[in-house]
């Protein structure tokens, strides 16, 4: 685990440091920080969506590959 520190300045100009030592990466630390600072915010659902972005990328790549193969097969059968 890494140690992440966030420098926080409130509207009065007061500055403090919040430390997270349980996060695996910067994104996880940022979401944990946001959940701690804004407990009423529905950010946990967004956290799951962000961590699963590669499903969308893999689906798009697979769909592009399948459509390219279909277009190639159809174009060969046209002549």
C-alpha positions as CSV (number, residue, x, y, z in Angstrom):
1,X,0.0,0.0,0.0
2,X,1.1,3.5,-0.7
3,X,0.7,6.6,1.3
4,X,-1.4,9.4,-0.3
5,X,-1.6,12.9,1.1
6,X,-4.2,15.5,0.1
7,X,-3.7,19.2,0.9
8,X,-7.0,20.7,1.8
9,X,-7.8,24.4,2.1
10,X,-11.2,25.5,3.3
11,X,-13.0,28.7,2.5
12,X,-11.4,30.5,5.4
13,X,-7.9,29.8,4.2
14,X,-7.1,27.1,6.8
15,X,-4.9,24.3,5.4
16,X,-4.6,20.7,6.6
17,X,-3.2,17.5,5.2
18,X,-5.4,14.3,5.0
19,X,-3.5,11.0,4.6
20,X,-4.7,7.7,3.2
21,X,-2.5,4.7,3.7
22,X,-5.0,2.0,2.6
23,X,-5.4,2.9,-1.1
24,X,-3.8,0.9,-3.9
25,X,-3.5,3.7,-6.4
26,X,-4.2,7.4,-6.8
27,X,-7.7,7.0,-8.1
28,X,-8.8,4.8,-5.2
29,X,-7.3,7.3,-2.8
30,X,-9.1,10.2,-4.4
31,X,-12.5,8.3,-4.3
32,X,-11.9,7.4,-0.6
33,X,-11.1,11.0,0.1
34,X,-14.2,12.2,-1.7
35,X,-16.4,9.7,0.2
36,X,-14.9,10.8,3.5
37,X,-15.3,14.5,2.7
38,X,-18.8,14.2,1.2
39,X,-20.5,11.2,2.9
40,X,-24.0,12.1,1.5
41,X,-22.8,12.0,-2.1
42,X,-23.6,8.9,-4.1
43,X,-20.0,8.4,-5.3
44,X,-19.6,4.7,-4.6
45,X,-21.7,3.9,-7.7
46,X,-19.5,6.2,-9.8
47,X,-16.4,4.5,-8.3
48,X,-17.6,1.1,-9.5
49,X,-18.2,2.5,-13.0
50,X,-14.8,4.1,-13.2
51,X,-13.1,0.9,-12.1
52,X,-14.9,-1.0,-14.9
53,X,-14.1,1.3,-17.8
54,X,-12.0,-1.5,-19.4
55,X,-15.3,-3.5,-20.0
56,X,-16.5,-0.7,-22.2
57,X,-13.2,-0.5,-24.0
58,X,-13.0,-4.3,-24.6
59,X,-16.6,-4.3,-25.8
60,X,-16.0,-1.6,-28.3
61,X,-12.8,-3.3,-29.6
62,X,-14.7,-6.6,-29.9
63,X,-17.6,-5.0,-31.7
64,X,-15.3,-3.2,-34.1
65,X,-13.4,-6.4,-34.9
66,X,-16.7,-8.4,-35.4
67,X,-18.1,-5.7,-37.7
68,X,-14.9,-5.5,-39.7
69,X,-14.9,-9.2,-40.3
70,X,-18.5,-9.2,-41.3
71,X,-17.9,-6.4,-43.7
72,X,-15.0,-8.2,-45.2
73,X,-17.0,-11.5,-45.6
74,X,-19.9,-9.6,-47.1
75,X,-17.7,-7.7,-49.6
76,X,-16.1,-10.9,-50.8
77,X,-19.5,-12.4,-51.5
78,X,-20.6,-9.4,-53.5
79,X,-18.5,-10.3,-56.5
